[in-house]
């Protein structure tokens, strides 16, 4: 059984806060099945955007795991916002969470698949 998006995001945020980081919901989507996008901003203000991985990235043995792909790296925040505006025209029920991971690396927080 797959966790609802709001529960998954709450658990992610709790883990980030517990390890000295910061997390904020920038856009709230559908509680049950909204897609999640994760924004990581560096100290220079540049951002990396992660979004849902293509279905081909999922392991048939663990189809309930959330997989992410890097959609943009080291870009200005306005480029991330433009990408998310395009997503909103396609699917308005998505979530956006901004993270500053703290001690834990992004690779430990998210299951990232390579394109």
Residue frames as a rotation matrix with the C-alpha (Angstrom) as fourth column:
UNK 1
0.582 0.814 0.000 0.00
0.814 -0.582 0.000 0.00
0.000 0.000 -1.000 0.00
UNK 2
-0.356 -0.694 0.625 1.36
0.690 -0.647 -0.325 3.40
0.630 0.316 0.709 -0.97
UNK 3
-0.430 0.133 -0.893 1.33
0.742 -0.511 -0.434 6.25
-0.514 -0.849 0.121 1.55
UNK 4
0.713 0.649 0.264 -0.84
0.698 -0.623 -0.354 9.26
-0.065 0.437 -0.897 0.78
UNK 5
0.106 -0.707 0.699 1.13
0.579 -0.528 -0.622 12.26
0.809 0.471 0.353 -0.46
UNK 6
0.472 0.086 0.878 0.32
-0.459 -0.826 0.328 14.42
0.753 -0.558 -0.350 2.57
UNK 7
0.967 -0.144 0.211 1.53
-0.114 0.495 0.861 11.69
-0.229 -0.857 0.462 4.96
UNK 8
0.508 -0.822 0.259 4.68
0.852 0.436 -0.289 11.06
0.125 0.367 0.922 2.92
UNK 9
0.117 -0.438 0.891 5.51
0.238 -0.859 -0.453 14.79
0.964 0.265 0.004 2.87
UNK 10
0.763 0.191 0.618 4.83
-0.520 -0.385 0.762 15.14
0.383 -0.903 -0.194 6.60
UNK 11
0.879 -0.471 0.075 7.25
0.345 0.736 0.583 12.25
-0.330 -0.486 0.809 7.27
UNK 12
0.265 -0.795 0.545 9.88
0.822 -0.109 -0.559 13.77
0.504 0.596 0.625 4.96
UNK 13
0.294 -0.101 0.950 9.62
-0.181 -0.982 -0.049 17.14
0.939 -0.157 -0.307 6.68
UNK 14
0.937 0.079 0.339 9.81
-0.346 0.118 0.931 15.59
0.033 -0.990 0.138 10.13
UNK 15
0.664 -0.743 0.084 12.96
0.732 0.669 0.126 13.71
-0.150 -0.022 0.988 9.17
UNK 16
0.119 -0.617 0.778 14.58
0.572 -0.598 -0.562 16.85
0.812 0.511 0.282 7.73
UNK 17
0.502 0.124 0.856 13.75
-0.482 -0.781 0.396 18.90
0.718 -0.611 -0.332 10.84
UNK 18
0.991 -0.072 0.113 14.96
-0.052 0.575 0.816 16.07
-0.124 -0.815 0.566 13.08
UNK 19
0.400 -0.894 0.202 18.36
0.904 0.421 0.071 16.13
-0.149 0.154 0.977 11.38
UNK 20
-0.151 -0.509 -0.847 18.86
0.532 -0.764 0.365 19.89
-0.834 -0.395 0.386 11.65
UNK 21
-0.838 -0.126 0.530 17.50
0.541 -0.313 0.781 20.94
0.068 0.941 0.330 8.28
UNK 22
-0.547 0.694 -0.468 14.56
-0.326 -0.692 -0.644 23.04
-0.771 -0.199 0.605 7.16
UNK 23
-0.828 0.372 0.421 11.51
0.560 0.486 0.671 22.17
0.045 0.791 -0.611 5.09
UNK 24
-0.544 0.703 -0.457 8.47
-0.294 -0.670 -0.681 24.14
-0.786 -0.236 0.572 3.94
UNK 25
-0.168 0.604 0.779 5.43
0.863 0.472 -0.180 23.30
-0.476 0.642 -0.601 1.85
UNK 26
-0.864 -0.202 -0.462 5.38
-0.027 -0.896 0.442 25.88
-0.503 0.395 0.769 -0.94
UNK 27
-0.398 0.790 -0.466 2.28
-0.860 -0.145 0.489 24.46
0.319 0.595 0.738 -2.64
UNK 28
-0.575 0.321 0.752 -0.27
-0.354 0.732 -0.582 22.04
-0.738 -0.601 -0.308 -1.25
UNK 29
-0.678 0.298 -0.672 -1.77
-0.634 0.224 0.740 19.56
0.371 0.928 0.037 -3.68
UNK 30
0.386 0.851 -0.356 -4.17
-0.571 0.524 0.633 16.64
0.725 -0.041 0.688 -3.52
UNK 31
0.199 -0.277 0.940 -3.85
-0.957 0.152 0.247 14.83
-0.211 -0.949 -0.235 -0.17
UNK 32
0.688 0.199 0.698 -4.24
-0.235 0.971 -0.045 11.32
-0.687 -0.133 0.714 -1.51
UNK 33
0.447 -0.427 0.786 -2.36
0.728 0.685 -0.042 11.17
-0.520 0.591 0.617 -4.78
UNK 34
0.968 -0.122 -0.217 -0.84
-0.210 -0.870 -0.446 14.52
-0.134 0.478 -0.868 -5.72
UNK 35
0.521 -0.853 0.043 2.60
0.623 0.345 -0.703 14.40
0.584 0.393 0.710 -7.34
UNK 36
0.801 -0.325 -0.503 5.45
0.311 -0.491 0.814 15.79
-0.511 -0.808 -0.292 -5.24
UNK 37
0.533 -0.704 0.469 8.16
0.357 -0.316 -0.879 18.15
0.767 0.636 0.083 -6.49
UNK 38
0.653 -0.423 -0.629 11.15
0.668 -0.069 0.741 18.88
-0.357 -0.904 0.238 -4.28
UNK 39
0.704 -0.450 0.550 13.22
0.051 -0.740 -0.671 22.09
0.709 0.500 -0.498 -4.50
UNK 40
0.469 -0.676 -0.569 16.67
0.831 0.118 0.544 22.28
-0.301 -0.727 0.617 -2.94
UNK 41
0.891 -0.180 0.417 18.15
0.031 -0.893 -0.450 25.79
0.453 0.414 -0.790 -2.87
UNK 42
0.156 -0.912 -0.379 21.88
0.911 0.281 -0.301 26.29
0.381 -0.299 0.875 -2.34
UNK 43
0.057 -0.207 -0.977 23.60
0.780 -0.602 0.173 29.15
-0.624 -0.771 0.127 -0.52
UNK 44
-0.897 -0.415 -0.152 23.99
0.214 -0.709 0.672 31.17
-0.386 0.571 0.725 -3.73
UNK 45
-0.253 0.900 -0.354 20.24
-0.543 -0.435 -0.718 31.04
-0.801 0.011 0.599 -4.37
UNK 46
-0.512 0.062 -0.857 20.43
-0.790 0.359 0.498 28.52
0.339 0.931 -0.135 -7.19
UNK 47
0.118 0.711 0.693 17.97
-0.827 0.456 -0.327 25.67
-0.549 -0.535 0.642 -7.13
UNK 48
-0.936 -0.215 -0.279 17.76
-0.326 0.828 0.457 22.00
0.133 0.518 -0.845 -8.00
UNK 49
-0.035 0.996 0.087 14.33
-0.983 -0.019 -0.181 20.60
-0.179 -0.091 0.980 -8.84
UNK 50
-0.985 -0.131 0.114 13.31
-0.120 0.988 0.098 16.98
-0.126 0.083 -0.989 -8.41
UNK 51
-0.133 0.979 -0.153 10.04
-0.987 -0.144 -0.064 15.61
-0.085 0.142 0.986 -9.75
UNK 52
0.494 0.397 0.774 8.31
-0.403 0.893 -0.200 12.27
-0.770 -0.213 0.601 -10.13
UNK 53
-0.651 -0.759 0.002 10.39
-0.424 0.365 0.829 9.79
-0.630 0.538 -0.560 -12.10
UNK 54
-0.226 0.549 -0.805 8.96
-0.910 0.176 0.376 8.18
0.347 0.817 0.460 -15.23
UNK 55
0.669 0.609 0.425 7.05
-0.720 0.674 0.168 4.95
-0.185 -0.418 0.889 -14.65
UNK 56
0.725 -0.438 -0.531 9.86
-0.059 0.729 -0.682 2.99
0.686 0.526 0.503 -16.29
UNK 57
-0.245 -0.871 0.426 12.10
-0.551 -0.237 -0.800 3.89
0.798 -0.431 -0.422 -13.31
UNK 58
0.256 0.447 0.857 10.00
-0.967 0.131 0.220 1.94
-0.014 -0.885 0.465 -10.81
UNK 59
-0.843 -0.536 -0.042 11.14
-0.527 0.839 -0.140 -1.41
0.110 -0.096 -0.989 -9.47
UNK 60
-0.097 0.866 -0.491 8.46
-0.451 0.402 0.797 -4.04
0.887 0.299 0.352 -10.01
UNK 61
-0.307 -0.089 -0.948 9.35
0.637 0.721 -0.274 -5.54
0.708 -0.687 -0.164 -6.63
UNK 62
-0.461 0.123 -0.879 8.65
0.756 -0.465 -0.461 -2.25
-0.465 -0.877 0.122 -4.82
UNK 63
-0.359 0.340 0.869 6.13
0.750 -0.449 0.486 -0.29
0.556 0.826 -0.093 -6.92
UNK 64
0.664 0.699 -0.267 4.93
0.710 -0.478 0.517 1.70
0.233 -0.532 -0.814 -3.89
UNK 65
-0.107 -0.784 -0.612 8.26
0.787 -0.443 0.430 3.56
-0.608 -0.436 0.664 -3.45
UNK 66
0.915 0.309 -0.260 8.30
0.125 -0.829 -0.546 7.16
-0.384 0.467 -0.797 -4.66
UNK 67
0.011 -0.905 0.425 11.00
0.931 0.164 0.325 7.67
-0.364 0.392 0.845 -7.25
UNK 68
0.721 0.155 -0.676 12.35
0.040 -0.982 -0.183 11.08
-0.692 0.105 -0.714 -8.27
UNK 69
0.251 -0.656 0.712 14.31
0.962 0.088 -0.258 12.40
0.106 0.750 0.653 -11.22
UNK 70
-0.310 -0.412 -0.857 16.38
0.438 -0.862 0.256 15.55
-0.844 -0.296 0.447 -11.30
UNK 71
0.535 0.626 0.567 14.58
0.808 -0.185 -0.559 17.99
-0.245 0.757 -0.605 -13.59
UNK 72
0.674 -0.383 0.631 16.89
0.050 -0.829 -0.556 21.00
0.737 0.406 -0.540 -13.23
UNK 73
0.497 -0.580 -0.645 20.16
0.861 0.237 0.451 21.67
-0.109 -0.779 0.617 -11.41
UNK 74
-0.407 -0.774 -0.486 21.93
0.743 -0.590 0.317 24.89
-0.532 -0.232 0.814 -10.49
UNK 75
-0.367 0.372 0.853 19.29
0.700 -0.493 0.516 27.14
0.612 0.787 -0.080 -12.04
UNK 76
-0.921 0.142 0.363 17.74
-0.288 -0.874 -0.391 30.40
0.261 -0.465 0.846 -10.92
UNK 77
-0.734 0.671 0.104 14.53
0.217 0.377 -0.901 30.09
-0.643 -0.639 -0.422 -8.91
UNK 78
-0.095 0.736 -0.670 12.51
-0.710 -0.522 -0.473 31.80
-0.698 0.431 0.572 -11.66
UNK 79
-0.509 -0.127 -0.851 13.37
-0.761 0.528 0.376 28.91
0.402 0.839 -0.366 -13.99
UNK 80
-0.970 0.207 -0.128 12.03
0.243 0.839 -0.487 26.47
0.007 -0.504 -0.864 -11.39
UNK 81
-0.436 0.851 -0.293 8.85
-0.082 -0.362 -0.929 28.55
-0.896 -0.381 0.228 -11.04
UNK 82
-0.213 0.315 -0.925 8.39
-0.960 -0.243 0.138 28.57
-0.181 0.917 0.354 -14.83
UNK 83
-0.809 -0.138 -0.572 8.72
-0.300 0.933 0.200 24.77
0.506 0.333 -0.796 -14.91
UNK 84
-0.854 0.503 -0.135 6.18
0.389 0.443 -0.808 24.43
-0.346 -0.742 -0.574 -12.10
UNK 85
-0.302 0.757 -0.580 3.74
-0.564 -0.632 -0.531 26.78
-0.769 0.167 0.618 -13.86
UNK 86
-0.426 0.098 -0.899 3.87
-0.830 0.352 0.432 24.49
0.359 0.931 -0.069 -16.90
UNK 87
-0.937 0.060 -0.343 3.19
0.174 0.935 -0.310 21.53
0.302 -0.351 -0.887 -14.61
UNK 88
-0.689 0.701 -0.187 0.17
-0.006 -0.263 -0.965 23.34
-0.725 -0.663 0.186 -13.11
UNK 89
-0.248 0.605 -0.757 -1.45
-0.945 -0.324 0.051 23.61
-0.214 0.728 0.652 -16.55
UNK 90
-0.453 -0.012 -0.891 -1.12
-0.463 0.857 0.224 19.84
0.761 0.515 -0.394 -16.93
UNK 91
0.008 0.372 -0.928 -1.87
0.641 0.711 0.290 18.72
0.768 -0.597 -0.232 -13.35
UNK 92
0.043 0.037 0.998 -3.00
-0.367 -0.929 0.050 21.31
0.929 -0.368 -0.026 -10.77
UNK 93
0.891 0.442 0.100 -2.97
-0.267 0.333 0.904 18.83
0.366 -0.833 0.415 -7.84
UNK 94
0.299 -0.855 -0.424 0.79
0.533 0.519 -0.668 18.66
0.791 -0.027 0.611 -7.23
UNK 95
0.908 -0.119 -0.402 2.83
0.346 -0.328 0.879 19.53
-0.237 -0.937 -0.256 -4.14
UNK 96
0.348 -0.877 0.331 6.01
0.113 -0.311 -0.944 21.61
0.931 0.366 -0.009 -3.93
UNK 97
0.932 -0.164 -0.322 8.31
0.332 0.039 0.942 21.22
-0.142 -0.986 0.091 -0.92
UNK 98
0.496 -0.826 0.269 11.47
-0.350 -0.473 -0.808 23.24
0.795 0.307 -0.524 -0.44
UNK 99
0.908 -0.229 -0.351 14.22
0.415 0.609 0.676 21.58
0.059 -0.759 0.648 1.57
UNK 100
0.225 -0.943 0.246 17.50
-0.793 -0.324 -0.517 22.51
0.567 -0.079 -0.820 3.18
UNK 101
0.508 0.186 -0.841 18.52
-0.043 0.981 0.192 18.97
0.860 -0.062 0.507 4.11
UNK 102
0.715 -0.282 0.639 20.91
-0.695 -0.193 0.693 19.74
-0.072 -0.940 -0.334 6.97
UNK 103
-0.132 -0.833 0.537 23.15
-0.727 0.449 0.518 16.79
-0.673 -0.323 -0.665 7.92
UNK 104
0.033 0.256 0.966 21.39
0.295 0.921 -0.254 14.34
-0.955 0.293 -0.045 5.61
UNK 105
-0.874 -0.374 -0.309 22.11
-0.198 -0.307 0.931 14.31
-0.443 0.875 0.194 1.90
UNK 106
-0.106 0.864 -0.492 19.32
-0.957 -0.223 -0.185 14.48
-0.270 0.451 0.851 -0.63
UNK 107
-0.347 -0.102 -0.932 20.21
-0.610 0.780 0.141 10.98
0.713 0.617 -0.333 -1.81
UNK 108
-0.970 0.004 -0.242 19.29
0.184 0.663 -0.726 9.65
0.158 -0.749 -0.644 1.65
UNK 109
-0.606 0.779 -0.161 15.96
-0.304 -0.414 -0.858 11.49
-0.735 -0.471 0.487 1.72
UNK 110
0.396 0.735 -0.551 14.73
-0.775 -0.054 -0.629 10.73
-0.492 0.676 0.548 -1.80
UNK 111
0.080 -0.306 0.949 14.95
0.426 0.871 0.245 7.69
-0.901 0.385 0.200 -4.06
UNK 112
0.272 -0.087 -0.958 16.56
-0.662 -0.740 -0.121 9.32
-0.698 0.667 -0.258 -7.08
UNK 113
0.448 -0.094 0.889 16.61
0.541 0.820 -0.186 7.48
-0.712 0.564 0.419 -10.38
UNK 114
-0.535 -0.698 -0.476 18.97
-0.097 -0.509 0.855 8.37
-0.839 0.503 0.205 -13.20
UNK 115
0.398 0.741 -0.542 17.36
-0.628 -0.211 -0.749 9.20
-0.669 0.638 0.382 -16.54
